[in-house]
Amino acid sequence: MKIKRRDFLKATAVIGTAAAFGCVPKNNALEPASAMPQKMGEAEGEWISTTCQGCTTWDPIQVFVQDGRAVKVRGNPNSKANEGTCCPRAHMGLQQLYDPDRVKVPMKRTNPEKGRGVDPKFVPISWDEALDTIADKMIELRKNGEAHKYMLNRGRYTYARDIIYDAMTKIYGSPNNISHSAICAEAEKSGAFFTHGYWDYRDYDLDNTKYLLIWGLDPLVSNRQVPYSIKVFGEVMDKATITVVDPKLNASAAKAHNWLPVLPGTDGALAVAIAHVLLTEELWYKPFVGDFKDSVNHFKAGETVDESLFEEKYTSGIAKWWNLELKDKTPEWAEKETKIPAEQIYKTAREMAVAAPSVCVWMGPGAAMHVRGTYSAMAIEALCGLLGSIDNQGGTLMKGKTHVNKMPSLDAYKDSIAKKKYQKIDQRGYLDFPALKKGKSGGGVVTNNVATAMLEKDPYDIKMGIGYMNNFTFSGTGAQRWEEALSKLDFYVHITTHASEMTQFSDIVLPSAITTFEKWAFLKSKGNRHSQVSLLQPVVDPMWDVRTDETEIPFLIAEKLAEKGFDNMLRYFKDSFKDPETGATPQNAKEFALYVVKYYTAPTWDGKESFPGDKINGWEDFKAVGVWNDAPYPFKKSWGKFKTKTKKFEFYSETLKEALSKHAKKHHTDVDNVLEECNYEARGEHAFIPHYEKPFRYGSTEEYPLTFIDHRSRLNKEGRSANCTWYQEFKKVDLGDESWDDVLKINPEDASKYGISNGDMVRITSVNASFVIKAKLWEGVRPGTITKCYGQGHWAYGRIAAEDYHNAKPKGFNNNELMPADYDRLSGSTARNGGFCGVKIEKA
């Protein structure tokens, strides 16, 4: 690639360049301590509240600031969701903030050729030139009747996202606001929605649980309540049984009472076998489910039951589910599918029943992000219904209420161009992409399919894009498609803190304020039975000439568009987001960023309404405490009023039946054909129940005999920490990994078969790609599988993340280049688990 630092990262030594753009830093983060008035940590300072976005925990934290410099991080003691804790990711934010490889000024591409290893020949430009260039391109598309060929790609976000993601895109005239969410989730939401009508992530009552079943994730490492899980895990171990279902040993499994190393993709088989035991042994939770009218258990292995004999309370379809799926799904049958001994399945079911209803079934992406993941997710979620643990003490919970204002209406600001209707670029709603968010055909997003749709120009071609806080070229499976698609794209703008892989394909690069430390925003999250609204605020002044991605930059673009004759966007911003305290209209981008946050969060601090939870006395008080907590979530809140078609917990999903039927009708076909097009096995009534489907696999077991498992790091700060020395030095905290390296972890039994010793260089090959990497013999992965932690493999991003940034040489390889692109099409979720990626290995 040969991008010289004086061309791209020129601002690192920026006395001349920074001065030219008016951004001489007030303080040099790399200045020797001896040149500072006092050593770091000795000067007086203050704790300032903000929020970490290192993962989707969205952890309220506080940053200690001395002499204008952030020096220390801790959990926010005012948060009832994390109780003042934080995980390693929050601390790594300090290195990201002061990373010398950050993008410091706007840049433009001067080499029209695009591709990996191609020098973009970026040169610094002013913000005025960058914004002019962007606005000119947007105006050109509108004049040509091609506004719909503009897209906005959102990566990780705050809830200030409405400005750039919704308002800017829709007022401009494009349907293509594309979020990242289906790359990292969605299928697990699908399982919850089609059983109990809840399209969201769940919370878990760890304080009161008696049995914690962790399935397809590691809550000590990733997912959505990491700091609190770390804090209380020891207490949970003392008072409850912990079982982990995962084909590899993770941190939770290493501490748990039971580890079930399930064969990848057979999660559904294990779930329905547990359900079989709960029913045949009369272990279901009758106060929630109900009972046979004659009080005699008619669930006998291999025998159907008369559905009229069972009287249900808060559930629907249990006897139908038994007849269609469960009656033959014995633990002995499941042992052949899952490789978990039958006696262990019996033991698990019986232990859960004894603990019921105080059972947390914590399902994560590993159990759901399969090609056939919706049905696995439904089967696992159905256990919550059988055990009566949904929304119950010690069980799996939904979320409480957060009080923020809604986005003001766009209608008055949309002209005739903006009112035109076009299909979204990700092909959601197509026959083979139902994407049934909340049961609506095309209601979800199929993020990773955007690259394919762009290459196919179906439903049309994309001519311009803006992306922020995203790196789809690295984070989407079949990542090579993104490189090809972006290489052919006319014009792309990347708003970023670092020169990521996606940046290398951009025409304009805008330096972004870094989340947690330099921007105004807010977040909504939950944990420990509390929903919360937390604040992000600038804790230090930016050292570089950066702007906030979701608010300042859209405002600046709107100003430029207004200068060129299209003022709808600017009028909307000024009319809709006034200071709720003074009524003042924003006069510049910085005021706009502040007023947006104050407008949305006002109900939590202005005292105009009274609702359960914290009482905050005005804006200044909210800035100080940093978080508003809802009252504890009430148990059994959803019982009798689930948001399903029957208003009950559905073991036979009338909700899914209606959704699939409407999607089929839209395409003038039937449900069976929809499922065939989408690579599911179910036909007929099986389509509407939680059930087991065999793993869909790329690569025959004859040619690709091993299964690749992708897993997460406790250090991946939303995939943006690989350029930190702390990340590389402490990489060994991820089980089986090594510092400053990328290793492929192989069970010694498999290594022996292939004559591989620890430390050997091996070639791993899938149907999608082939790479050479160092082998690490590790007993923590079941035989027949190979695993590697996601996070290494950057060929851009910075001097630490890449092996050789200038020549586009990665450190190890990116898992997403090995894995092919496919989806759980009912939800739109990217498939990255479930045994779908077959591989072969040989000595290099």
N, C-alpha and C positions, 0 to 999 in steps of 0.2 A: 504494500500500500504506500509506503514511503511518505507518510505525512510528517513533515518536519515540525518540530515543536514551534519554530518561529512562524510557521504558516497557520497551524491550527490551534495550538495551545499557547499562542504568543503571549497571552495575557499573564502567563505564569511569572514572567519576568517583567511585568507590565509597566514600568515607569513611563516609557514613551507612549505605548499604545493606550494604556489606561488613561493617561492624561488627555490624550486626544479625544477620548469619548467621555471625559468628565467623570471618571470612576476610580480616581486614586484611592486605594484602600486606606481606611482610617487606622487599621491595625494589621500587621502582617502575622498570620497564623503560624508561619514558620520561623518567625524571628527568634533568635537565641534568647533563652531566659535571662541571661546576664544583661541584655539590652533593655529589659522591661523594668519598670519601677520596683516591682517585687516579684518574687518567684511565684509561679502559678500555684494557687491554693492558699497563699499567704495573705493576699489582699482581701479587704472586705468585699462581700458580694451579696447577692440576693437570689432566692429561689423563685423562678418564674414558671407559671403553669402553662403547659402546652400538651400536645398529644403525639405519641409515637405512631408512625405508620409502617413499622417494620414488618407487620403481618396484619391479618384481618382481625386481630384482637382489638386494634385501635386503642392502645393502652394510654390512659391519661397519665402523664408524667410531669415532672418538674425538672427544670434545667438550672444549674447554679451558674450565675454569670458574674465574672470579676473583670473590672476594667474593660467592659464591653466584649468580653470573650467568654464563650460557653466552655466550662471546664469539667462539669460533672452532671450526672443524670440520676434520678431516682423515680420510683413510682409516686404518683400523686396521692398523698395520704387522705385527700378528700374523696377519692373514688371508692365507692362501695362495691364495684365490680372487681377491682384488683386489690383492694385493701392495702394500697401503698406499695405494691410490688411492680417490678418490671423484669424483663428477660434480657439476655445478652444483646439482642438487636438494638434496644434503645441506647445502650452504651456505644455501640458501633456508629451511631449517628454522628457522634463527635468527629470521628475520622472522615466520614462522608462530607460533613460541613466544611472541614478544613483541608479537603483533598486538593493538592496542587493541580491535579488533572481535570478539575471541573471546567466546564465551558464558561468563559468569563465575559465574552462580548458576542453580539450577533455575528454570524458568518454567512457567506454565500459560496456556493459551488461555482468553480470556474471551469471544471472539466465536465463536458456533457456526457461522457461515457460513465456508466454505472456498473458496479459489480464488486464482488468480494476481491480485495486486493488491489482494486483500482483507486488511485490517488484522486480524491475529490477536488484537490487543489483549492481547499477552502481559504478564503481571505476574510479578514475582519471588515465589517461594515458598520455603519451607525444604525441605531434603532430606527431612525427616520427612513433610511433607505430600505431596510428590511421590511418595515410595515408598508411602505409604498409599493414594493414589489408584490407583497401578498395581496394587498387591496386591488392592485391593477389586475392580477390574475382572477380574482373573484369577480370583479366587474366585467371582465372579458367573458367569463362563463355565463354570467347573467344575460349579457347582450346577445350571446349566441344561443340563448334558450337552453343552456346546459348546466344550470345551477344544480340540478340533481346529480351531476357528475362530480360534485364535491363531496368529500367524506371527512368526518371527524372521528379519529380513533382514540378512545379513552382507555388508558391503562388504570393503574391504581388511582383512586380519586378521593376527594373529600365531598361533603354535601354542598359545597359551593359549586359543584359540577354543573348545576342547572344552567349556569351562565354560558359556558363554552359548549357544553354537550347538547343541551336542549334549545335554549333561547337563540343563541347565535346561529346554530345549524338550521333551525326551522324558520326563523325570520329571513335568513338568507335565501332559503328555498330548496333545501335538500332534505330527503328523508334519512340520510345516511349518518346518523349518530350511532356509532358502533362501539359498544362497551367490550371490555376484556373478559367479562365475568364467565363466559362459557369456556374459557381456556383453563380456569382453575376450579370450577364448581358446576352448579346447576343440576347435575343428575341426582345428587343427594336431596336437593330441594324437591325434585320430581317425586321421589319416593315418599316424602312426607305429604306432599300435596294430594297425591292420588290415594292416600289412605285416610288422612284426617284434615285435608284442606288447608294446609299451611305451607306457603311458598316462601321459605326463609330458612336460615340456619337455626338450630335449636340451642337452648341453654340447658344446663345440667345442675341439679341440686346435689352437689358433692357433699355438702355439710350433713345431709340426712340420708345419703344413699347407704344401702346395705350390700349392694352388688353393682359393680361397675364393669360393664362389658364394653371394651374399647375395640372398635371394629374398623380396620383399614385406615388408621391414623395413629399419630403419637402426640397426645395433647401436651406432653412435656417439651415438645420440639416445635410443632406447628399446629395450625388450625386457629380456633377463635377465642380461647380463654387461657392462653399459655402462661402468663405470669401467675394467675390465681391457681392454675393446676399445679405449677411447680411448688407454690407455697403450701398447698393443703394435701399434696399427694401422700406424704408420709402419714398424715392423720387418717386419710381414707384407707390406706393399707392396714392400719391398726384396727379399724372398726368395720371394714367391709371386705368382701372378696373381690379381687380384681382379676379379670380375665382379658387377655389381649388376643385378637384374631388378626394375624398378619403373617405372610409367608417369610418375613425376615424378622430378626430380633431387633426391636427398637428400644429406646430408653425406657418406655413404659413397660414393655414386655420383660425387660431385664429385672425390673422391680416387682412385677406382678406375681400373683399366686399361681396363675395358669397362663401358659402360652400355647395357642393353637396355630401352628404354622400351616395354614390352609393352602391348598394348591391354588395358585393364582386363577381368579375368575370363577371359582366354585363357591363363592360366598353365599349365593342363593341356595345352593344345596344344603349347606350347613344350617342356614336359617330355617328352611322348611322342615328339616329333620328335627331341630329343636322344637318347632311348633308341633310336629307330630307327637313328640313325647309329652309335651304339655297337655295335649288333648287326650291321648290314649290313657294317660295316667291321672286324668282329672285334676290337673294342676293349674288350669287357667284361673284368673282372678274373677270370681263370679260376681262380686259387687259391681264390676264394670261391664263384663261380657254378658252375664246372665247364665242360665242353666237349662237343662232339659226339663220339660214340664213335669215329668214323672220322677225327677231327681235321680234317674239312673243314667250312667254314662254309656251312650250308644256309639262313642267313637272307638271302633275296633279296627285294628290294622287290616287293610285290604277290603274293608266292607264300607259300602255307602250307607248314609243315614237318611231318614225321612226329614227333610228340612222343616216340616211343620212341627216337629217334636221339640225344637229348641226355641226358647223364648229369650230374645236378646234384650239388653237394657240400653247401653250406649253404643252398641256396635251393630253392624249390618252385614249379613252374608257369611257367617262363620261356617254353617253347615254346607253351604254351596262351595266354599273354599275347600273344606275337607273333601268333599266328593270329587271335585275337579283336580285337586293337586296333592293334598296331604296324606290321603289314606294309604298310599303305597310308599311314602317317603320316609322309610324307617332309618334309624341311625346306621344299620348294617348296609342299606343302600347308599347312604351318604358317605360312608367310609370309602367305598370304591371311587366316588367322585372327588372327594376332598382330601383323601389320605389322612384324615383325622380318625383315630380309632373310635369305634362305635361306643365303647364304654366311656370315653371322654365326652362324647356328645350327650349321652344319658346323664352323666355327672353334671355337666354344665346346665342342662335343662332343669334338673332337680334342684340344684343350688339356687338358680334364679327364682324358681317357684317358692322356695322357702323364704327368700328375701322379699318377694313381691308384696306390695306394689312398689317398694322402695328400690327400684332397679333402674339404673341409668344405662340405656343402650345408646352409646356414643358412636354414631356412624360417621365415617369420614370418606374422603375421595377415593381411597384405595378399594373401598367396597362398592363404589357406585360409578366411578368414571370408567366404565367398560363400554364396549360396543353395544352390549345388551344390559346396560347398567340400571336403567329405570326399574326393571323387574327385580334385580338384586336389591336395590334400595327399598323397594316396596316390601320385599320379603323380610328384610331386617327391621324396617319400621313397624311391620305388623306385630313383631314380638312385643312392642310397647303396648299395643292394644290387648294382646292376650294376657299380659301381666298387669294390666291396669295402671301402668306406670306413666302414661302420657299425662302431663300436667299434674302429676301427683307428687306428694312429698317423697323426696329421695329419688325422683325419677327424671324423665326427659321433659323439658319445659318449652313453652313458646315464649314470646316476648311481651313485655309490658308496653306502656304508652310513653312516647316522647312527645313533647309539645314544642313544635317549631312551626313557623309560618310556611305556607305553600308558595310555590312559584307563581307570581302574578301572571294573569292571562296574556297570551301572545296575540290573540285574535285581532285586535285593533291595529297591529303593527305588521300583519302579513298581507302582502300585496298579491296580485293575481298570479305571479310566478310562484310565490311561496305556498299558495293554496292548491297548486296542482298536485295530484297524487301519483307517486311512483313507487314501484317495488324497491325494497331495500336491497343493497348489493350483496348481503350475505346469503341470499336465497331462502331465508326463513319463510315457512309456509308453503314451500314447494312440496310436491308429493312425497319426496324422499327426505324432507327436512321439516317435519311437523312443528318442532320447537314449541311445545305446548305449555308455555309459561302460563300458570294459573288456568290451564285448560283451554287456552285460546290458540287456535291454529296460527302459527307465525307470530305468536305473542312473545316468544323468547328471542335469543340471539344465538347465532352460530358463528362466533368470532373467527375461529380458525379457518372457516370456509371462505372468508373474504379473499384470501390470496388466490384460491382456485377460481372463484367467480371473476376476479380481475383478469386472470389469464384467459379465461373462456369468454370474457366480455358478455357475461350472462348474469343479469338481464340487460346490461349495457356496459360501456367502458367507463372507467373512472379516469378523470383528467387532473384532479387536484386532491390532495389530502393534507390534513393537519393532524399530528399525533402528539399526545402529551403523556408523560409519566408511563410510557409504554415502550416495549422493545419486542414486538411480535416476531421480528426476524430471529430472535433467540428463544422466545418463550412458547411459540406454537409448534406442535409436532409437525413433522414433515417440513421443517423450517426452511429447507431449500426452496420451497414454493414461494415463500415470502421474498427471498432474495431475487428470484426471477421476476416476480410481479412488480416489486419496487424498482428493479432495473429498467422496466419498461414504462414506468409511470412518468407522465410529463412533468409533474411538479409536486414536490412534497416538502412540507414544513415540519421540522421536529423541534418541539419545545422540550428541553432536557437539561439535566444537571451535568451529564457526562456524555462523551462521544461514544454512544453505544453502537451496536451493530446496525440498528435502524438509522442512526444518524448518518452512517456512511453512504446511504442512498438518498439523502436529503439534498434539496436545493437551497433552502434557507434553514439555518440553525439558530434558534432563539434560546438564550441562556435562562434557565428557570431558577427561581428562588427554591431553596430546598425545603421540603416539608419538615415540620416539627420546629425548625429554627428560624425561618425567614419569612413566613407567610401568614396571612390572615385566612382562616377557614374554620370549619366546624365539622364534627362527626357525630353520628348516632350509632350506638353499639349496645351490647348487653353482656352480662356475666354475673354469676353468683346471685341470681334472681333479681338483679337490678338492670333496668334499661337506663341509658344515660345519654346526655348531650355534652360533648366535651369540646373545648376550644383549642384551636391552634392559633398561636400569636407569635409575632416576631420577637424572639428573645435577644437577638443581636441584630445590629445593622449589617446588611449584606456587604461583604468585602468587594464584590464584583458588580458589574453593570447588569444585574439580573432583574427579572420581573416575575410576578406571580402568574402561574399558568392559567388558572381557572377564572380569574377575575381581571387583573390588570391588562393582560394581553388581549382578551376579547374587547375590552373598552378601548384600547389603543387602536385596534383594527377597526372598530366601529367609528372612531373619529376619522380615520383615513377614508373609510367608505363614505362617510357624510361629506367629506371634502370633494369626493368624486360624484356626488349627486344621489347617493343612496343613504338616507339618514334614518331609516326605520329602526335600525338596531340601536343607534345612539339615543334616539328618542325613548325607546323602550327602557334602556338602561337608566336614563336620567329620570324618567317619569316614575319608574317602578321601585327604585332603590334609594329612597331618601333616608337620611339619618332619623331613626325613630325617636330620638331624644329631642332633636332640634328642628326637624323638618327640612334640614338643608339638603339641597340637590348636589350630587357629586360633581365637582368641577374638574377633577383629574382622575387618573387611574388609581392612585393610592387611596384617595377618598372613597372611590367606588368600591375597592376591595374591602375597606373597613365597613362601609355602610351595608354591603351585601351580608356580611356576617352578623351585624347588629340587627338587620331586618329579620333574617331567618330565626335567630336565636331569641328575639325579644320576649316571646312568651315565657321563657325560662327565668328571666331576670327583671322584667318591667313591672311585675306585681299587679297587672291589670286583671289577671284571672287567678283563681285559687284551685289547685289540684294536688293530689297526693304527691309527696316527694319533698325534696329540699326546698327551702325558702331562701331565695337569693335577693339581696337588696340592691338592685341596680347593676348597671353595666360595669362599673369599677369593681364591684364585689365579684361579679362573674369572672372578670379578668384575673382577679386574685385567686379565687378558689379553683377556677379552670374547668369545673365539671358540675353538672346538675344530675342528681340521682333520683330516679323514680322510686316510689315505695316498693317493697318486696313484692314480687309477682305472686298473686294469690293462687293457691293450689286449686285444681279442678275448675279453673275458670272457663275452659272450653267445653266441659262435659255437657252434653245435651244440645250444644250449639256449634258443633264443628262446621266448618265452611265447606262441607261436601254436599253433594246433591241430596243425600238422605238426612243431612245434619248429624250423622253418626260417624263413628270410626268404621271405615268400609274395608272389610276383608274381601268383599266382591265390590269392585270400584265402579259404581254407577257414574261417578265423576269422570273417570277415565273413559268409560264406555261412551258417554256423551261427547267428550272431547274428540276421541278418535272417529266417532261416527260423523261429526260435523266436518272434520278434516277430510274424511273419505268422500263425503257428499260434495264438498267444494271441488274435488278433483274427479267427480263423476265415476267413482269406483266404490269398492267395499273395504272394510277394515282389514280383511285378510290380505288384500293386495297392498295396502299401505304397509303392513308389517313385513311383507315379503320384500318390498322396495327398500325398507329400512334395515334389513338384515336381522330381524328377530325371528325366533322359531315359533312363537305362539300363533295359533289359529283358533277361530271360533271363540268360545267362552273363555278360553285360557288367556285371551288378550286382556281381560279385565280383572285378573286376580294376581296377587303376589305369587311368583313362581320361579322355579329354577330354569335357566337356559344355559346350555353348554357354552363355554368360552368361544368367542369368535376369534380366530387366530390368523395372523399373517405368517406364512411360511410353514410348510409341512413339517411334521415332527421327524420325518426321515431326513430331510435336508437341514432343518434348523431344530435340532433336538432339545435345546435349552430355551428357557423362558426368561426374558429380560424384565427386571423390576426397577422402576424409577422410584426414588424416594427423596424426601426433603431434608434440608439441613436446619439445625437450630440457629445457624448464623446467616442464612440468606435473608437479608433485610429487603423483602419484596424483590429478590433477585438483583439488588442494586448494591451489594456490599463486597463483591469480589475484588474491587480495586482497593480494599482496605488491607493493610498489613495484618491487622488483628484477625481478619477473616482467614487469611492464609496461614498464619501462625497457629491459630487455635482450631484449624480444620479437623484435627484429631479428636475433638469432642464429639463429632458425629461417628457413631459406632463403626469401627472397622476402617475409618478414613485416616489419612496421613497429612501432616502439615505440608503446605507448599507443594501439593501434588494432587493428582486425580488418579484414583485407582478403581479397578474393576474387581468386585468382591465375589469370590468363588468358593463354594463349599469344598473342603479338601477331598471329599469322596469324588466329586466331579473332576477336580484338578488331577487326581491320580489317573483317571480314565484317559485324560488327554496328555499326560506326561508333563504337566505344568507345575513348576515350583514357585514358591513365594518370590515375588520380585521379577519374574520373567515378563518380557514384553510379549503380548499376545494380540492377535487380530480378532476382533469381534465383528460379525457380519450379520445384517438383517436384510430383508427384501428392499430396504430403503437406502442403506449406506454401509460402509465398512471403515473401521478405525483401528489404529494400533494404540495400545494402552498398557500400563503396568498391571500385572495381576497381583491380587492380595488374597491369600488363602484365609478364609474366615468361616468359622462354624455357625455364624449367626444367620446364614441364609439356607433355606431347605435345599437338599439335593435336587438337581434338575432345574434350578433357577440361578440366575446371575443378577447381581444388583449393583447399581452405581448411584451415588448421591447427585441430585441435580444442583447445578450452580457453577461448576467449572466448564471450560470449553469456550470461554470468551476469546474471540479474535480481535475484538475492539474493546471499548469501555475505558481503557487506561493502561498505564505501564505495568501495574501490578496484576490486573485481571488477566491480561493476555501474556502469553509466553514471549511474544515479540510483536508489540502493537504496530510498529512501523511496517512490518511485513505480513500482517494479518495472520500470524501464527498463533493458534490457541494453546492454552494450557490444558492438556487432556482433550476431551471432546464433549460436545453438547448432546445430552441425552435426546433432545428433540430433533436432532438430525438423524439419529439412529432409528427412532420410532416413526412409523408411517402416520399420515393424517387420516383419522377416522373419528366417528362420533357416536355417542348415544343420541340417536336422532329424535327420540321423543322429547328430550329436553334441550337438545342442541349442544350438550356438553362435549368437549374434546375427550376422546378416549386416550388415556395414558396408563391405565391399569387393567387388571382383569385377564392377564396372560395373553394379550392379543399380539405381543411382539415376540415372535420366535427368532432365535439367534443361533449361530454356530461359532465356535472358537477354535483357534489353532495357534500354535507358537509362531511368533512373527519372525 
